[in-house]
């Protein structure tokens, strides 16, 4: 995850970053896991792929919310 300090960025820069995040591919790792799973390990590969997809989404979501709300680094780590 790329860390951006929202306090040092202007509104336009934050919007640019959020817009560019729309094109981020979240499924790269998940696709690799599925392809490498083979026929015998298909179910396990899909389970791992779902976990990887969820983690990727969560990282990008936290980054987007942190930027959009102007949270500091300590606040973005809270769950």
PyMOL Python script that loads the backbone (N, CA, C, O; Angstrom):
from pymol import cmd

cmd.read_pdbstr("""\
ATOM      1  N   UNK A   1       0.844  -1.160   0.000  1.00  0.00           N
ATOM      2  CA  UNK A   1       0.000   0.000   0.000  1.00  0.00           C
ATOM      3  C   UNK A   1       0.894   1.228   0.000  1.00  0.00           C
ATOM      4  O   UNK A   1       1.855   1.313   0.764  1.00  0.00           O
ATOM      5  N   UNK A   2       0.577   2.142  -0.834  1.00  0.00           N
ATOM      6  CA  UNK A   2       1.305   3.398  -0.892  1.00  0.00           C
ATOM      7  C   UNK A   2       0.760   4.302   0.194  1.00  0.00           C
ATOM      8  O   UNK A   2      -0.445   4.538   0.276  1.00  0.00           O
ATOM      9  N   UNK A   3       1.649   4.800   1.021  1.00  0.00           N
ATOM     10  CA  UNK A   3       1.207   5.693   2.088  1.00  0.00           C
ATOM     11  C   UNK A   3       1.338   7.127   1.628  1.00  0.00           C
ATOM     12  O   UNK A   3       2.412   7.568   1.221  1.00  0.00           O
ATOM     13  N   UNK A   4       0.243   7.845   1.697  1.00  0.00           N
ATOM     14  CA  UNK A   4       0.224   9.261   1.378  1.00  0.00           C
ATOM     15  C   UNK A   4      -0.181   9.990   2.645  1.00  0.00           C
ATOM     16  O   UNK A   4      -1.115   9.573   3.329  1.00  0.00           O
ATOM     17  N   UNK A   5       0.490  11.042   2.957  1.00  0.00           N
ATOM     18  CA  UNK A   5       0.142  11.859   4.106  1.00  0.00           C
ATOM     19  C   UNK A   5      -0.912  12.856   3.653  1.00  0.00           C
ATOM     20  O   UNK A   5      -0.610  13.812   2.939  1.00  0.00           O
ATOM     21  N   UNK A   6      -2.150  12.628   4.071  1.00  0.00           N
ATOM     22  CA  UNK A   6      -3.263  13.463   3.634  1.00  0.00           C
ATOM     23  C   UNK A   6      -3.078  14.913   4.055  1.00  0.00           C
ATOM     24  O   UNK A   6      -3.564  15.824   3.384  1.00  0.00           O
ATOM     25  N   UNK A   7      -2.384  15.129   5.156  1.00  0.00           N
ATOM     26  CA  UNK A   7      -2.185  16.490   5.647  1.00  0.00           C
ATOM     27  C   UNK A   7      -1.298  17.310   4.705  1.00  0.00           C
ATOM     28  O   UNK A   7      -1.425  18.532   4.634  1.00  0.00           O
ATOM     29  N   UNK A   8      -0.405  16.633   3.986  1.00  0.00           N
ATOM     30  CA  UNK A   8       0.518  17.360   3.109  1.00  0.00           C
ATOM     31  C   UNK A   8       0.019  17.439   1.667  1.00  0.00           C
ATOM     32  O   UNK A   8       0.672  18.045   0.817  1.00  0.00           O
ATOM     33  N   UNK A   9      -1.116  16.840   1.392  1.00  0.00           N
ATOM     34  CA  UNK A   9      -1.667  16.849   0.035  1.00  0.00           C
ATOM     35  C   UNK A   9      -2.840  17.815  -0.055  1.00  0.00           C
ATOM     36  O   UNK A   9      -3.606  17.978   0.895  1.00  0.00           O
ATOM     37  N   UNK A  10      -2.963  18.447  -1.206  1.00  0.00           N
ATOM     38  CA  UNK A  10      -4.104  19.315  -1.446  1.00  0.00           C
ATOM     39  C   UNK A  10      -5.311  18.505  -1.891  1.00  0.00           C
ATOM     40  O   UNK A  10      -5.198  17.319  -2.200  1.00  0.00           O
ATOM     41  N   UNK A  11      -6.460  19.154  -1.920  1.00  0.00           N
ATOM     42  CA  UNK A  11      -7.700  18.473  -2.314  1.00  0.00           C
ATOM     43  C   UNK A  11      -7.607  17.885  -3.715  1.00  0.00           C
ATOM     44  O   UNK A  11      -8.078  16.772  -3.950  1.00  0.00           O
ATOM     45  N   UNK A  12      -7.012  18.611  -4.639  1.00  0.00           N
ATOM     46  CA  UNK A  12      -6.905  18.139  -6.024  1.00  0.00           C
ATOM     47  C   UNK A  12      -6.010  16.904  -6.093  1.00  0.00           C
ATOM     48  O   UNK A  12      -6.304  15.950  -6.812  1.00  0.00           O
ATOM     49  N   UNK A  13      -4.915  16.938  -5.337  1.00  0.00           N
ATOM     50  CA  UNK A  13      -4.005  15.790  -5.322  1.00  0.00           C
ATOM     51  C   UNK A  13      -4.693  14.559  -4.733  1.00  0.00           C
ATOM     52  O   UNK A  13      -4.521  13.447  -5.233  1.00  0.00           O
ATOM     53  N   UNK A  14      -5.461  14.759  -3.682  1.00  0.00           N
ATOM     54  CA  UNK A  14      -6.199  13.638  -3.080  1.00  0.00           C
ATOM     55  C   UNK A  14      -7.198  13.084  -4.074  1.00  0.00           C
ATOM     56  O   UNK A  14      -7.304  11.867  -4.226  1.00  0.00           O
ATOM     57  N   UNK A  15      -7.930  13.949  -4.755  1.00  0.00           N
ATOM     58  CA  UNK A  15      -8.889  13.480  -5.761  1.00  0.00           C
ATOM     59  C   UNK A  15      -8.192  12.735  -6.894  1.00  0.00           C
ATOM     60  O   UNK A  15      -8.704  11.727  -7.380  1.00  0.00           O
ATOM     61  N   UNK A  16      -7.033  13.224  -7.316  1.00  0.00           N
ATOM     62  CA  UNK A  16      -6.274  12.532  -8.365  1.00  0.00           C
ATOM     63  C   UNK A  16      -5.871  11.135  -7.920  1.00  0.00           C
ATOM     64  O   UNK A  16      -5.979  10.180  -8.689  1.00  0.00           O
ATOM     65  N   UNK A  17      -5.408  11.015  -6.687  1.00  0.00           N
ATOM     66  CA  UNK A  17      -5.006   9.703  -6.168  1.00  0.00           C
ATOM     67  C   UNK A  17      -6.213   8.772  -6.094  1.00  0.00           C
ATOM     68  O   UNK A  17      -6.136   7.615  -6.506  1.00  0.00           O
ATOM     69  N   UNK A  18      -7.325   9.278  -5.571  1.00  0.00           N
ATOM     70  CA  UNK A  18      -8.533   8.455  -5.476  1.00  0.00           C
ATOM     71  C   UNK A  18      -9.027   8.033  -6.857  1.00  0.00           C
ATOM     72  O   UNK A  18      -9.454   6.894  -7.044  1.00  0.00           O
ATOM     73  N   UNK A  19      -8.968   8.953  -7.826  1.00  0.00           N
ATOM     74  CA  UNK A  19      -9.374   8.607  -9.193  1.00  0.00           C
ATOM     75  C   UNK A  19      -8.463   7.526  -9.773  1.00  0.00           C
ATOM     76  O   UNK A  19      -8.937   6.594 -10.422  1.00  0.00           O
ATOM     77  N   UNK A  20      -7.159   7.648  -9.539  1.00  0.00           N
ATOM     78  CA  UNK A  20      -6.232   6.656 -10.082  1.00  0.00           C
ATOM     79  C   UNK A  20      -6.417   5.296  -9.417  1.00  0.00           C
ATOM     80  O   UNK A  20      -6.132   4.263 -10.024  1.00  0.00           O
ATOM     81  N   UNK A  21      -6.892   5.292  -8.175  1.00  0.00           N
ATOM     82  CA  UNK A  21      -7.127   4.020  -7.484  1.00  0.00           C
ATOM     83  C   UNK A  21      -8.258   3.225  -8.132  1.00  0.00           C
ATOM     84  O   UNK A  21      -8.333   2.008  -7.964  1.00  0.00           O
ATOM     85  N   UNK A  22      -9.133   3.900  -8.866  1.00  0.00           N
ATOM     86  CA  UNK A  22     -10.224   3.205  -9.547  1.00  0.00           C
ATOM     87  C   UNK A  22      -9.705   2.163 -10.537  1.00  0.00           C
ATOM     88  O   UNK A  22     -10.356   1.148 -10.788  1.00  0.00           O
ATOM     89  N   UNK A  23      -8.531   2.427 -11.089  1.00  0.00           N
ATOM     90  CA  UNK A  23      -7.994   1.505 -12.088  1.00  0.00           C
ATOM     91  C   UNK A  23      -7.040   0.470 -11.494  1.00  0.00           C
ATOM     92  O   UNK A  23      -6.486  -0.348 -12.229  1.00  0.00           O
ATOM     93  N   UNK A  24      -6.842   0.495 -10.180  1.00  0.00           N
ATOM     94  CA  UNK A  24      -5.982  -0.508  -9.541  1.00  0.00           C
ATOM     95  C   UNK A  24      -6.585  -1.898  -9.711  1.00  0.00           C
ATOM     96  O   UNK A  24      -7.789  -2.094  -9.546  1.00  0.00           O
ATOM     97  N   UNK A  25      -5.737  -2.845 -10.039  1.00  0.00           N
ATOM     98  CA  UNK A  25      -6.189  -4.226 -10.182  1.00  0.00           C
ATOM     99  C   UNK A  25      -6.038  -4.926  -8.843  1.00  0.00           C
ATOM    100  O   UNK A  25      -4.928  -5.094  -8.339  1.00  0.00           O
ATOM    101  N   UNK A  26      -7.156  -5.330  -8.277  1.00  0.00           N
ATOM    102  CA  UNK A  26      -7.153  -5.966  -6.972  1.00  0.00           C
ATOM    103  C   UNK A  26      -6.988  -7.481  -7.056  1.00  0.00           C
ATOM    104  O   UNK A  26      -6.694  -8.131  -6.053  1.00  0.00           O
ATOM    105  N   UNK A  27      -7.175  -8.036  -8.232  1.00  0.00           N
ATOM    106  CA  UNK A  27      -7.226  -9.487  -8.355  1.00  0.00           C
ATOM    107  C   UNK A  27      -5.955 -10.128  -8.900  1.00  0.00           C
ATOM    108  O   UNK A  27      -5.978 -11.303  -9.266  1.00  0.00           O
ATOM    109  N   UNK A  28      -4.864  -9.404  -8.963  1.00  0.00           N
ATOM    110  CA  UNK A  28      -3.631  -9.945  -9.540  1.00  0.00           C
ATOM    111  C   UNK A  28      -3.145 -11.163  -8.751  1.00  0.00           C
ATOM    112  O   UNK A  28      -2.898 -12.223  -9.325  1.00  0.00           O
ATOM    113  N   UNK A  29      -3.012 -11.002  -7.438  1.00  0.00           N
ATOM    114  CA  UNK A  29      -2.534 -12.101  -6.597  1.00  0.00           C
ATOM    115  C   UNK A  29      -3.528 -13.254  -6.603  1.00  0.00           C
ATOM    116  O   UNK A  29      -3.125 -14.416  -6.648  1.00  0.00           O
ATOM    117  N   UNK A  30      -4.824 -12.947  -6.558  1.00  0.00           N
ATOM    118  CA  UNK A  30      -5.849 -13.989  -6.567  1.00  0.00           C
ATOM    119  C   UNK A  30      -5.778 -14.814  -7.852  1.00  0.00           C
ATOM    120  O   UNK A  30      -5.891 -16.039  -7.807  1.00  0.00           O
ATOM    121  N   UNK A  31      -5.595 -14.159  -8.982  1.00  0.00           N
ATOM    122  CA  UNK A  31      -5.490 -14.887 -10.249  1.00  0.00           C
ATOM    123  C   UNK A  31      -4.268 -15.790 -10.276  1.00  0.00           C
ATOM    124  O   UNK A  31      -4.336 -16.908 -10.788  1.00  0.00           O
ATOM    125  N   UNK A  32      -3.149 -15.318  -9.731  1.00  0.00           N
ATOM    126  CA  UNK A  32      -1.939 -16.153  -9.678  1.00  0.00           C
ATOM    127  C   UNK A  32      -2.186 -17.409  -8.849  1.00  0.00           C
ATOM    128  O   UNK A  32      -1.775 -18.504  -9.235  1.00  0.00           O
ATOM    129  N   UNK A  33      -2.856 -17.250  -7.713  1.00  0.00           N
ATOM    130  CA  UNK A  33      -3.130 -18.388  -6.848  1.00  0.00           C
ATOM    131  C   UNK A  33      -4.027 -19.413  -7.541  1.00  0.00           C
ATOM    132  O   UNK A  33      -3.806 -20.618  -7.419  1.00  0.00           O
ATOM    133  N   UNK A  34      -5.030 -18.939  -8.260  1.00  0.00           N
ATOM    134  CA  UNK A  34      -5.934 -19.853  -8.963  1.00  0.00           C
ATOM    135  C   UNK A  34      -5.194 -20.589 -10.069  1.00  0.00           C
ATOM    136  O   UNK A  34      -5.362 -21.798 -10.231  1.00  0.00           O
ATOM    137  N   UNK A  35      -4.374 -19.867 -10.832  1.00  0.00           N
ATOM    138  CA  UNK A  35      -3.632 -20.498 -11.925  1.00  0.00           C
ATOM    139  C   UNK A  35      -2.633 -21.535 -11.427  1.00  0.00           C
ATOM    140  O   UNK A  35      -2.422 -22.563 -12.071  1.00  0.00           O
ATOM    141  N   UNK A  36      -2.027 -21.263 -10.288  1.00  0.00           N
ATOM    142  CA  UNK A  36      -1.013 -22.185  -9.778  1.00  0.00           C
ATOM    143  C   UNK A  36      -1.615 -23.345  -8.990  1.00  0.00           C
ATOM    144  O   UNK A  36      -0.901 -24.276  -8.617  1.00  0.00           O
ATOM    145  N   UNK A  37      -2.917 -23.296  -8.734  1.00  0.00           N
ATOM    146  CA  UNK A  37      -3.564 -24.333  -7.929  1.00  0.00           C
ATOM    147  C   UNK A  37      -3.685 -25.669  -8.622  1.00  0.00           C
ATOM    148  O   UNK A  37      -3.697 -26.708  -7.962  1.00  0.00           O
ATOM    149  N   UNK A  38      -3.775 -25.664  -9.930  1.00  0.00           N
ATOM    150  CA  UNK A  38      -3.926 -26.914 -10.663  1.00  0.00           C
ATOM    151  C   UNK A  38      -5.295 -27.526 -10.457  1.00  0.00           C
ATOM    152  O   UNK A  38      -6.103 -27.039  -9.667  1.00  0.00           O
ATOM    153  N   UNK A  39      -5.536 -28.591 -11.176  1.00  0.00           N
ATOM    154  CA  UNK A  39      -6.848 -29.227 -11.136  1.00  0.00           C
ATOM    155  C   UNK A  39      -7.134 -29.865  -9.773  1.00  0.00           C
ATOM    156  O   UNK A  39      -8.251 -29.780  -9.262  1.00  0.00           O
ATOM    157  N   UNK A  40      -6.115 -30.502  -9.192  1.00  0.00           N
ATOM    158  CA  UNK A  40      -6.325 -31.202  -7.930  1.00  0.00           C
ATOM    159  C   UNK A  40      -6.545 -30.236  -6.759  1.00  0.00           C
ATOM    160  O   UNK A  40      -7.316 -30.531  -5.845  1.00  0.00           O
ATOM    161  N   UNK A  41      -5.874 -29.095  -6.788  1.00  0.00           N
ATOM    162  CA  UNK A  41      -5.962 -28.153  -5.682  1.00  0.00           C
ATOM    163  C   UNK A  41      -6.871 -26.980  -5.960  1.00  0.00           C
ATOM    164  O   UNK A  41      -6.698 -25.909  -5.379  1.00  0.00           O
ATOM    165  N   UNK A  42      -7.829 -27.165  -6.831  1.00  0.00           N
ATOM    166  CA  UNK A  42      -8.694 -26.066  -7.258  1.00  0.00           C
ATOM    167  C   UNK A  42      -9.455 -25.417  -6.104  1.00  0.00           C
ATOM    168  O   UNK A  42      -9.495 -24.192  -5.992  1.00  0.00           O
ATOM    169  N   UNK A  43     -10.055 -26.238  -5.253  1.00  0.00           N
ATOM    170  CA  UNK A  43     -10.851 -25.681  -4.158  1.00  0.00           C
ATOM    171  C   UNK A  43      -9.972 -24.892  -3.196  1.00  0.00           C
ATOM    172  O   UNK A  43     -10.338 -23.788  -2.792  1.00  0.00           O
ATOM    173  N   UNK A  44      -8.830 -25.436  -2.826  1.00  0.00           N
ATOM    174  CA  UNK A  44      -7.924 -24.745  -1.916  1.00  0.00           C
ATOM    175  C   UNK A  44      -7.379 -23.470  -2.553  1.00  0.00           C
ATOM    176  O   UNK A  44      -7.243 -22.447  -1.882  1.00  0.00           O
ATOM    177  N   UNK A  45      -7.067 -23.530  -3.850  1.00  0.00           N
ATOM    178  CA  UNK A  45      -6.560 -22.352  -4.554  1.00  0.00           C
ATOM    179  C   UNK A  45      -7.603 -21.245  -4.571  1.00  0.00           C
ATOM    180  O   UNK A  45      -7.265 -20.072  -4.415  1.00  0.00           O
ATOM    181  N   UNK A  46      -8.859 -21.603  -4.755  1.00  0.00           N
ATOM    182  CA  UNK A  46      -9.916 -20.598  -4.753  1.00  0.00           C
ATOM    183  C   UNK A  46     -10.111 -19.992  -3.367  1.00  0.00           C
ATOM    184  O   UNK A  46     -10.392 -18.800  -3.244  1.00  0.00           O
ATOM    185  N   UNK A  47      -9.965 -20.802  -2.329  1.00  0.00           N
ATOM    186  CA  UNK A  47     -10.050 -20.272  -0.966  1.00  0.00           C
ATOM    187  C   UNK A  47      -8.937 -19.248  -0.729  1.00  0.00           C
ATOM    188  O   UNK A  47      -9.183 -18.156  -0.217  1.00  0.00           O
ATOM    189  N   UNK A  48      -7.717 -19.616  -1.106  1.00  0.00           N
ATOM    190  CA  UNK A  48      -6.583 -18.715  -0.934  1.00  0.00           C
ATOM    191  C   UNK A  48      -6.763 -17.449  -1.775  1.00  0.00           C
ATOM    192  O   UNK A  48      -6.395 -16.354  -1.346  1.00  0.00           O
ATOM    193  N   UNK A  49      -7.323 -17.604  -2.958  1.00  0.00           N
ATOM    194  CA  UNK A  49      -7.551 -16.462  -3.839  1.00  0.00           C
ATOM    195  C   UNK A  49      -8.557 -15.492  -3.226  1.00  0.00           C
ATOM    196  O   UNK A  49      -8.388 -14.276  -3.319  1.00  0.00           O
ATOM    197  N   UNK A  50      -9.598 -16.027  -2.605  1.00  0.00           N
ATOM    198  CA  UNK A  50     -10.588 -15.163  -1.951  1.00  0.00           C
ATOM    199  C   UNK A  50      -9.967 -14.382  -0.795  1.00  0.00           C
ATOM    200  O   UNK A  50     -10.271 -13.206  -0.595  1.00  0.00           O
ATOM    201  N   UNK A  51      -9.102 -15.041  -0.043  1.00  0.00           N
ATOM    202  CA  UNK A  51      -8.421 -14.364   1.060  1.00  0.00           C
ATOM    203  C   UNK A  51      -7.525 -13.256   0.508  1.00  0.00           C
ATOM    204  O   UNK A  51      -7.514 -12.143   1.032  1.00  0.00           O
ATOM    205  N   UNK A  52      -6.778 -13.562  -0.547  1.00  0.00           N
ATOM    206  CA  UNK A  52      -5.885 -12.565  -1.155  1.00  0.00           C
ATOM    207  C   UNK A  52      -6.679 -11.389  -1.719  1.00  0.00           C
ATOM    208  O   UNK A  52      -6.267 -10.238  -1.572  1.00  0.00           O
ATOM    209  N   UNK A  53      -7.794 -11.663  -2.351  1.00  0.00           N
ATOM    210  CA  UNK A  53      -8.645 -10.609  -2.909  1.00  0.00           C
ATOM    211  C   UNK A  53      -9.197  -9.720  -1.790  1.00  0.00           C
ATOM    212  O   UNK A  53      -9.226  -8.495  -1.913  1.00  0.00           O
ATOM    213  N   UNK A  54      -9.628 -10.348  -0.711  1.00  0.00           N
ATOM    214  CA  UNK A  54     -10.147  -9.592   0.424  1.00  0.00           C
ATOM    215  C   UNK A  54      -9.068  -8.686   1.018  1.00  0.00           C
ATOM    216  O   UNK A  54      -9.334  -7.523   1.320  1.00  0.00           O
ATOM    217  N   UNK A  55      -7.863  -9.207   1.185  1.00  0.00           N
ATOM    218  CA  UNK A  55      -6.770  -8.412   1.746  1.00  0.00           C
ATOM    219  C   UNK A  55      -6.422  -7.237   0.839  1.00  0.00           C
ATOM    220  O   UNK A  55      -6.180  -6.125   1.310  1.00  0.00           O
ATOM    221  N   UNK A  56      -6.399  -7.494  -0.456  1.00  0.00           N
ATOM    222  CA  UNK A  56      -6.090  -6.436  -1.410  1.00  0.00           C
ATOM    223  C   UNK A  56      -7.153  -5.337  -1.362  1.00  0.00           C
ATOM    224  O   UNK A  56      -6.835  -4.148  -1.354  1.00  0.00           O
ATOM    225  N   UNK A  57      -8.406  -5.751  -1.332  1.00  0.00           N
ATOM    226  CA  UNK A  57      -9.503  -4.782  -1.249  1.00  0.00           C
ATOM    227  C   UNK A  57      -9.410  -3.973   0.044  1.00  0.00           C
ATOM    228  O   UNK A  57      -9.557  -2.751   0.031  1.00  0.00           O
ATOM    229  N   UNK A  58      -9.166  -4.660   1.154  1.00  0.00           N
ATOM    230  CA  UNK A  58      -9.113  -3.984   2.444  1.00  0.00           C
ATOM    231  C   UNK A  58      -7.995  -2.939   2.483  1.00  0.00           C
ATOM    232  O   UNK A  58      -8.193  -1.839   3.001  1.00  0.00           O
ATOM    233  N   UNK A  59      -6.829  -3.276   1.942  1.00  0.00           N
ATOM    234  CA  UNK A  59      -5.715  -2.321   1.910  1.00  0.00           C
ATOM    235  C   UNK A  59      -6.084  -1.073   1.108  1.00  0.00           C
ATOM    236  O   UNK A  59      -5.845   0.050   1.551  1.00  0.00           O
ATOM    237  N   UNK A  60      -6.664  -1.279  -0.068  1.00  0.00           N
ATOM    238  CA  UNK A  60      -7.033  -0.140  -0.917  1.00  0.00           C
ATOM    239  C   UNK A  60      -8.167   0.669  -0.287  1.00  0.00           C
ATOM    240  O   UNK A  60      -8.188   1.896  -0.390  1.00  0.00           O
ATOM    241  N   UNK A  61      -9.099  -0.011   0.359  1.00  0.00           N
ATOM    242  CA  UNK A  61     -10.213   0.672   1.000  1.00  0.00           C
ATOM    243  C   UNK A  61      -9.716   1.566   2.136  1.00  0.00           C
ATOM    244  O   UNK A  61     -10.127   2.721   2.251  1.00  0.00           O
ATOM    245  N   UNK A  62      -8.835   1.028   2.968  1.00  0.00           N
ATOM    246  CA  UNK A  62      -8.285   1.806   4.081  1.00  0.00           C
ATOM    247  C   UNK A  62      -7.524   3.008   3.540  1.00  0.00           C
ATOM    248  O   UNK A  62      -7.643   4.112   4.073  1.00  0.00           O
ATOM    249  N   UNK A  63      -6.744   2.800   2.485  1.00  0.00           N
ATOM    250  CA  UNK A  63      -5.998   3.916   1.899  1.00  0.00           C
ATOM    251  C   UNK A  63      -6.936   4.998   1.375  1.00  0.00           C
ATOM    252  O   UNK A  63      -6.704   6.187   1.591  1.00  0.00           O
ATOM    253  N   UNK A  64      -7.996   4.581   0.685  1.00  0.00           N
ATOM    254  CA  UNK A  64      -8.942   5.545   0.122  1.00  0.00           C
ATOM    255  C   UNK A  64      -9.674   6.316   1.221  1.00  0.00           C
ATOM    256  O   UNK A  64      -9.817   7.536   1.134  1.00  0.00           O
ATOM    257  N   UNK A  65     -10.131   5.616   2.240  1.00  0.00           N
ATOM    258  CA  UNK A  65     -10.850   6.274   3.330  1.00  0.00           C
ATOM    259  C   UNK A  65      -9.924   7.222   4.090  1.00  0.00           C
ATOM    260  O   UNK A  65     -10.319   8.328   4.460  1.00  0.00           O
ATOM    261  N   UNK A  66      -8.691   6.777   4.317  1.00  0.00           N
ATOM    262  CA  UNK A  66      -7.724   7.622   5.016  1.00  0.00           C
ATOM    263  C   UNK A  66      -7.487   8.921   4.262  1.00  0.00           C
ATOM    264  O   UNK A  66      -7.452   9.998   4.857  1.00  0.00           O
ATOM    265  N   UNK A  67      -7.326   8.813   2.951  1.00  0.00           N
ATOM    266  CA  UNK A  67      -7.134  10.016   2.135  1.00  0.00           C
ATOM    267  C   UNK A  67      -8.379  10.888   2.101  1.00  0.00           C
ATOM    268  O   UNK A  67      -8.307  12.103   2.282  1.00  0.00           O
ATOM    269  N   UNK A  68      -9.521  10.254   1.866  1.00  0.00           N
ATOM    270  CA  UNK A  68     -10.760  11.012   1.719  1.00  0.00           C
ATOM    271  C   UNK A  68     -11.144  11.747   2.999  1.00  0.00           C
ATOM    272  O   UNK A  68     -11.677  12.856   2.942  1.00  0.00           O
ATOM    273  N   UNK A  69     -10.878  11.141   4.145  1.00  0.00           N
ATOM    274  CA  UNK A  69     -11.263  11.759   5.414  1.00  0.00           C
ATOM    275  C   UNK A  69     -10.129  12.543   6.066  1.00  0.00           C
ATOM    276  O   UNK A  69     -10.313  13.169   7.111  1.00  0.00           O
ATOM    277  N   UNK A  70      -8.956  12.501   5.438  1.00  0.00           N
ATOM    278  CA  UNK A  70      -7.821  13.243   5.970  1.00  0.00           C
ATOM    279  C   UNK A  70      -7.309  12.701   7.295  1.00  0.00           C
ATOM    280  O   UNK A  70      -6.865  13.466   8.151  1.00  0.00           O
ATOM    281  N   UNK A  71      -7.369  11.376   7.468  1.00  0.00           N
ATOM    282  CA  UNK A  71      -6.916  10.765   8.707  1.00  0.00           C
ATOM    283  C   UNK A  71      -5.399  10.743   8.770  1.00  0.00           C
ATOM    284  O   UNK A  71      -4.727  10.725   7.739  1.00  0.00           O
ATOM    285  N   UNK A  72      -4.867  10.745   9.972  1.00  0.00           N
ATOM    286  CA  UNK A  72      -3.424  10.629  10.118  1.00  0.00           C
ATOM    287  C   UNK A  72      -3.031   9.152  10.198  1.00  0.00           C
ATOM    288  O   UNK A  72      -3.898   8.279  10.228  1.00  0.00           O
ATOM    289  N   UNK A  73      -1.733   8.876  10.231  1.00  0.00           N
ATOM    290  CA  UNK A  73      -1.256   7.499  10.184  1.00  0.00           C
ATOM    291  C   UNK A  73      -1.735   6.664  11.360  1.00  0.00           C
ATOM    292  O   UNK A  73      -2.032   5.481  11.191  1.00  0.00           O
ATOM    293  N   UNK A  74      -1.817   7.251  12.542  1.00  0.00           N
ATOM    294  CA  UNK A  74      -2.285   6.516  13.716  1.00  0.00           C
ATOM    295  C   UNK A  74      -3.752   6.145  13.584  1.00  0.00           C
ATOM    296  O   UNK A  74      -4.157   5.059  13.999  1.00  0.00           O
ATOM    297  N   UNK A  75      -4.548   7.033  13.014  1.00  0.00           N
ATOM    298  CA  UNK A  75      -5.969   6.778  12.862  1.00  0.00           C
ATOM    299  C   UNK A  75      -6.253   5.712  11.799  1.00  0.00           C
ATOM    300  O   UNK A  75      -7.225   4.966  11.926  1.00  0.00           O
ATOM    301  N   UNK A  76      -5.434   5.627  10.767  1.00  0.00           N
ATOM    302  CA  UNK A  76      -5.727   4.662   9.706  1.00  0.00           C
ATOM    303  C   UNK A  76      -5.389   3.239  10.112  1.00  0.00           C
ATOM    304  O   UNK A  76      -5.791   2.299   9.427  1.00  0.00           O
ATOM    305  N   UNK A  77      -4.660   3.055  11.206  1.00  0.00           N
ATOM    306  CA  UNK A  77      -4.301   1.722  11.666  1.00  0.00           C
ATOM    307  C   UNK A  77      -5.367   1.121  12.568  1.00  0.00           C
ATOM    308  O   UNK A  77      -5.341  -0.081  12.832  1.00  0.00           O
ATOM    309  N   UNK A  78      -6.304   1.933  13.046  1.00  0.00           N
ATOM    310  CA  UNK A  78      -7.341   1.423  13.940  1.00  0.00           C
ATOM    311  C   UNK A  78      -8.336   0.564  13.164  1.00  0.00           C
ATOM    312  O   UNK A  78      -8.668   0.850  12.013  1.00  0.00           O
ATOM    313  N   UNK A  79      -8.798  -0.487  13.819  1.00  0.00           N
ATOM    314  CA  UNK A  79      -9.796  -1.379  13.195  1.00  0.00           C
ATOM    315  C   UNK A  79     -11.120  -1.239  13.890  1.00  0.00           C
ATOM    316  O   UNK A  79     -12.086  -1.903  13.516  1.00  0.00           O
TER     317      UNK A  79
END
""", "prot")
cmd.dss("prot")
cmd.show_as("cartoon", "prot")
cmd.util.cbc("prot")
cmd.orient("prot")
